[in-house]
Amino acid sequence: MVAARPDLIHVNEAIALPVAVRAAAATGARVLFDAHEYSPDQFKDHRLLRVLAAPLYRHLVGRYGPRADAMVTVAPTIAERYRREFGLDCAVVLNAPPYQRVPFRPVDPARIRLIHHGVALRGRHLETTIDALARCDRRFSLDLMLVESSRGYVDELRALARRVAPDRVTFRVPVAPGAIVSAIADCDIGVALIPPVDFNYAHALPNKLFEFLMAGLAVAVGPSPAMARLVRAEQCGVVADDFTPSALAGALNGLTPGEIDRAKHRALAAARRYNAE
C-alpha cells in the first residue's frame, strides 16, 4: 500500500476500516468509508453470529469511523442512525444503476409477469412471494432470478413452487449486475417483499427497487417505510398492508391492466431521477 501511494482508499464495509486507516496514515491518502448498510447488523441468516459480531462492528465503527474523511450509506434512515449513535456525518448514495433508456412495454392482461431477483438468503423469506403467487389470479406468473447463497435454499423454493403453484413459477439463470435491467424488462411487476427481520431490512432501499424502475416495471412492496414512501410518491405500484402472502396477493389481485400500465409509465419517469448519474 505504501508503494502504491494512493490518493483515496475506498473502504468496503467496516471490517476493512483498521487497515485502511493505518495505510492512510502511512501514505497520506484520504479514506472513504463505504458502510453500505448499518454495519452492526451482519449475518442475517445466522442469529448467533449476528449477536456475537455486533459488538465487534460497533467497536470498528466507533473507533475508526471518525478517522475516515468521508462516509456513505444507502438510505437516509441508516445515515441518521449513524449520526445518532456514533456522531458520524454520513452521506447517502442510493443503490441505483446507471441510466439506460428502456422502451415502454404494455402488459398482456392474460399473462402478467412478476419478477424478483437477488441473492437467495433465507432471511429474505422468499417462500412468502411464492405463497402469494399461489393466492393470485391465474393471470399472474412469477419469475425468480436468484443467486444461491444459503445452501439448499433454492432447491427448497423450487419444491415449494411445484407444490403450491405448479407451472406458474420460472427459475431464471442469474445475470451479471450490469445486465439485470435488460434481463427483467420483459416482465411487468417487480416484487420486493422484504420482512423487517433487522434494522437494515426494515429500512432497505435495495438495488432491485431501482432496477425495477429502470426496466419500466410496476413495483409491489410490503410496508417497508423507505420503499413504500417511494412507491407511493411516484405512484409506480402497490404497497401491501403487511408482509403476509395474503396481503401481497390482495394488492396484486386488485390491479387492473390499465393501472399496471400507468404504474409502468411512472416507473420509467422515476428512473430519470433515480439513477447513478
Salt bridges, closest charged atoms under 4 A:
ASP34 OD2 - HIS10 NE2 2.96
ASP34 OD1 - HIS36 ND1 3.76
GLU80 OE1 - ARG83 NH1 3.89
GLU85 OE1 - ARG58 NH1 3.13
GLU85 OE2 - ARG81 NE 2.72
ASP89 OD1 - ARG83 NE 3.80
GLU127 OE2 - HIS125 ND1 3.40
ASP137 OD2 - ARG139 NE 3.31
ASP143 OD2 - ARG113 NH2 2.60
ASP143 OD2 - ARG172 NH1 3.02
GLU156 OE1 - ARG122 NH1 2.78
ASP186 OD2 - ARG113 NH1 3.49
ASP186 OD1 - ARG172 NH1 3.37
ASP188 OD1 - ARG105 NH2 2.76
ASP188 OD1 - LYS264 NZ 2.95
ASP198 OD2 - LYS44 NZ 2.85
GLU211 OE1 - HIS117 NE2 2.59
GLU234 OE1 - ARG273 NH2 2.25
